[in-house]
Amino acid sequence: MATSNTLIHLLDTNTVPSNVEAASIEQSIAKYDVEIAKLRSQLDTLVEERRRHHAVLSPLRRMPLELLGEIFTMVLPYILDYSGRQDVINLGLVCKRWRDATIYTHRLW
């Protein structure tokens, strides 16, 4: 979006633009706004993809199931009534690894 040579002088001075020049500048601003919106959308997409890729490197993914199960036993009540068991089930719904950790940690059941 190159600025027209006829308008360049307005960028470097305090000269008041004519009505035609003002209309042309407003069109340029509108084009810049559209381009900025497109770039913001692309940026949002890239940021989300970066976040997803970064999540793959989470140390939690490398944590042994036994350790994850130990953590679960520490945060859940010792006496598992119905609501306590529901908490275990809810932990198992987070993802397959958490489900496996809850299943293999017998103290949770």
Rosetta silent file (secondary structure, phi, psi, omega in degrees, C-alpha in Angstrom):
SEQUENCE: MATSNTLIHLLDTNTVPSNVEAASIEQSIAKYDVEIAKLRSQLDTLVEERRRHHAVLSPLRRMPLELLGEIFTMVLPYILDYSGRQDVINLGLVCKRWRDATIYTHRLW
SCORE:     score description
SCORE:     0.000 S_00000001
   1 L     0.000   77.820 -179.506    0.000    0.000    0.000 S_00000001
   2 L   -75.516  143.160  177.409    2.251    2.679   -1.245 S_00000001
   3 L   -79.708  135.087  179.191    1.303    6.241   -0.559 S_00000001
   4 L   -58.580  139.990  179.230    0.623    8.265   -3.670 S_00000001
   5 H   -56.356  -30.201 -179.126    3.451   10.636   -4.556 S_00000001
   6 H   -71.909  -18.512 -178.812    0.951   13.483   -4.509 S_00000001
   7 H  -101.227  -10.495 -177.197    0.192   12.793   -0.845 S_00000001
   8 H   -58.699  -37.704 -178.727    3.746   12.276    0.393 S_00000001
   9 H   -61.584  -25.996  179.807    4.188   15.986    0.996 S_00000001
  10 H   -73.609  -26.324 -178.851    1.327   15.852    3.502 S_00000001
  11 H   -73.305  -27.395 -175.533    3.122   13.256    5.606 S_00000001
  12 L  -105.078    4.156 -178.495    6.147   15.467    6.148 S_00000001
  13 L  -135.552  176.414  174.814    4.428   18.806    6.623 S_00000001
  14 L  -102.067   21.314  179.847    1.552   20.387    8.477 S_00000001
  15 L   -64.683  135.126  178.303   -0.167   21.328    5.245 S_00000001
  16 L   -75.152  127.852  179.936   -3.927   20.947    5.441 S_00000001
  17 L   -72.792  150.479  174.541   -5.110   18.377    2.887 S_00000001
  18 L   -72.208  171.362  178.883   -7.695   19.313    0.314 S_00000001
  19 H   -60.304  -40.270  179.332  -11.060   17.556    0.371 S_00000001
  20 H   -65.874  -44.586  178.931   -9.909   15.214   -2.408 S_00000001
  21 H   -63.884  -41.165  179.254   -6.649   14.480   -0.586 S_00000001
  22 H   -62.082  -42.145  178.535   -8.512   13.892    2.685 S_00000001
  23 H   -63.372  -41.531  178.674  -10.857   11.431    0.964 S_00000001
  24 H   -63.945  -41.133  179.083   -7.880    9.624   -0.553 S_00000001
  25 H   -65.577  -40.671  177.972   -6.166    9.444    2.833 S_00000001
  26 H   -62.467  -37.673  176.298   -9.326    8.069    4.451 S_00000001
  27 H   -64.286  -41.669  178.329   -9.430    5.343    1.783 S_00000001
  28 H   -61.992  -43.262  179.452   -5.800    4.521    2.524 S_00000001
  29 H   -61.295  -42.351  178.866   -6.551    4.326    6.245 S_00000001
  30 H   -61.951  -40.879  177.909   -9.470    1.968    5.556 S_00000001
  31 H   -64.525  -41.268  177.214   -7.186   -0.258    3.460 S_00000001
  32 H   -61.887  -40.672  179.419   -4.612   -0.273    6.259 S_00000001
  33 H   -61.504  -41.629  178.218   -7.330   -1.238    8.740 S_00000001
  34 H   -63.624  -45.682 -179.890   -8.353   -4.195    6.562 S_00000001
  35 H   -63.430  -41.365  178.374   -4.736   -5.309    6.195 S_00000001
  36 H   -62.337  -41.984  179.060   -4.136   -4.958    9.944 S_00000001
  37 H   -61.710  -42.019  178.021   -7.232   -7.074   10.666 S_00000001
  38 H   -62.549  -45.384 -178.997   -5.948   -9.804    8.326 S_00000001
  39 H   -65.523  -37.003  177.336   -2.518   -9.735    9.932 S_00000001
  40 H   -63.884  -40.276  178.237   -4.021   -9.866   13.436 S_00000001
  41 H   -63.157  -43.491  177.301   -6.014  -12.908   12.425 S_00000001
  42 H   -62.853  -41.502  178.966   -2.870  -14.562   11.071 S_00000001
  43 H   -62.314  -44.499  178.569   -1.015  -13.640   14.252 S_00000001
  44 H   -58.964  -42.105  178.828   -3.776  -15.135   16.412 S_00000001
  45 H   -62.880  -45.237  179.778   -3.579  -18.351   14.386 S_00000001
  46 H   -64.620  -41.175  179.089    0.202  -18.504   14.734 S_00000001
  47 H   -62.764  -41.760  179.534    0.068  -17.807   18.472 S_00000001
  48 H   -65.696  -43.201  178.089   -2.472  -20.608   18.944 S_00000001
  49 H   -63.007  -40.592  177.708   -0.386  -23.058   16.904 S_00000001
  50 H   -62.283  -42.842  179.313    2.697  -22.088   18.906 S_00000001
  51 H   -61.098  -43.040 -179.602    0.779  -22.641   22.152 S_00000001
  52 H   -64.785  -41.677  178.386   -0.339  -26.084   20.991 S_00000001
  53 H   -66.345  -40.198 -179.880    3.187  -27.056   19.993 S_00000001
  54 H   -63.807  -35.711 -179.632    4.583  -25.753   23.272 S_00000001
  55 H   -62.469  -29.304  178.851    2.051  -27.840   25.206 S_00000001
  56 H   -62.169  -28.043 -178.353    3.544  -30.982   23.673 S_00000001
  57 L   -87.877    5.778 -177.689    6.749  -30.229   25.596 S_00000001
  58 L   -57.083  131.759  177.336    4.950  -30.017   28.948 S_00000001
  59 H   -60.280  -26.407  179.598    6.843  -31.821   31.723 S_00000001
  60 H   -60.338  -30.307  178.967    3.499  -33.204   32.889 S_00000001
  61 H   -67.614  -25.333 -177.937    3.458  -35.415   29.793 S_00000001
  62 H   -93.674   -6.980 -176.799    6.695  -37.069   30.934 S_00000001
  63 L   -67.408  130.269  178.565    5.585  -37.609   34.517 S_00000001
  64 L   -60.504  146.275 -179.171    5.359  -41.316   35.366 S_00000001
  65 H   -58.571  -34.765 -179.370    1.828  -42.592   35.931 S_00000001
  66 H   -62.245  -42.316 -179.946    2.796  -43.739   39.424 S_00000001
  67 H   -68.687  -40.482  177.019    3.787  -40.212   40.424 S_00000001
  68 H   -61.119  -42.775  177.083    0.654  -38.756   38.879 S_00000001
  69 H   -62.080  -39.383  177.115   -1.392  -41.292   40.843 S_00000001
  70 H   -61.553  -42.555  178.444    0.413  -40.302   44.056 S_00000001
  71 H   -61.480  -43.239  179.594   -0.482  -36.674   43.443 S_00000001
  72 H   -60.896  -40.604 -179.792   -4.109  -37.647   42.920 S_00000001
  73 H   -66.379  -27.288  179.738   -4.175  -39.528   46.224 S_00000001
  74 H   -77.220  -27.744 -176.750   -2.841  -36.430   47.989 S_00000001
  75 H   -95.701  -14.080  179.718   -5.499  -34.097   46.645 S_00000001
  76 L   -97.262  154.259 -179.863   -8.491  -36.383   47.061 S_00000001
  77 L   -63.956  149.703 -179.263  -10.133  -37.152   50.411 S_00000001
  78 L   -66.900  -40.075  178.581   -8.925  -40.274   52.228 S_00000001
  79 L   -95.433  110.988 -175.926  -12.425  -41.609   52.690 S_00000001
  80 L   -92.631   96.951  172.265  -13.915  -41.835   49.254 S_00000001
  81 L   -81.915 -166.600 -177.510  -17.664  -41.545   49.501 S_00000001
  82 H   -57.910  -45.633 -177.363  -19.793  -41.170   46.389 S_00000001
  83 H   -68.035  -33.188  176.424  -18.664  -37.595   45.718 S_00000001
  84 H   -65.402  -40.813  177.356  -15.026  -38.590   46.274 S_00000001
  85 H   -66.366  -34.994  177.194  -15.356  -41.383   43.754 S_00000001
  86 H   -64.055  -35.249  176.157  -16.931  -38.934   41.352 S_00000001
  87 H   -62.648  -40.474  177.850  -13.816  -36.779   41.740 S_00000001
  88 H   -63.052  -44.434  178.771  -11.684  -39.764   40.729 S_00000001
  89 H   -61.225  -43.069  179.338  -13.897  -40.342   37.712 S_00000001
  90 H   -61.904  -39.784  175.969  -13.650  -36.662   36.788 S_00000001
  91 H   -59.988  -40.092 -179.896   -9.842  -36.838   36.958 S_00000001
  92 H   -68.927  -15.369  179.261   -9.985  -39.795   34.598 S_00000001
  93 L   -86.902   -8.427 -177.465  -11.994  -37.763   32.114 S_00000001
  94 L   -64.548  -51.343  179.229   -9.245  -35.164   31.642 S_00000001
  95 L  -164.946  172.264 -177.277   -7.185  -37.265   29.241 S_00000001
  96 H   -61.445  -41.135 -179.674   -6.074  -40.843   28.607 S_00000001
  97 H   -62.273  -43.287  179.884   -2.923  -40.516   30.754 S_00000001
  98 H   -67.306  -36.099  177.014   -4.901  -39.236   33.721 S_00000001
  99 H   -62.196  -47.691  178.460   -7.443  -42.021   33.214 S_00000001
 100 H   -59.425  -42.133 -179.936   -4.645  -44.588   33.205 S_00000001
 101 H   -62.253  -41.080  179.545   -3.148  -43.021   36.341 S_00000001
 102 H   -69.346  -37.293 -179.827   -6.474  -43.222   38.186 S_00000001
 103 H   -67.400  -42.300 -175.531   -7.054  -46.826   37.108 S_00000001
 104 H   -82.358   -6.814  178.027   -3.568  -47.997   38.103 S_00000001
 105 L   -99.290   93.346 -172.901   -3.610  -46.211   41.463 S_00000001
 106 H   -63.121  -28.185 -179.125   -5.526  -48.724   43.560 S_00000001
 107 H   -65.142  -17.043  178.165   -5.644  -46.481   46.632 S_00000001
 108 H   -77.681  -16.050 -176.670   -8.053  -44.238   44.750 S_00000001
 109 L  -112.592    0.000    0.000  -10.622  -47.018   44.607 S_00000001
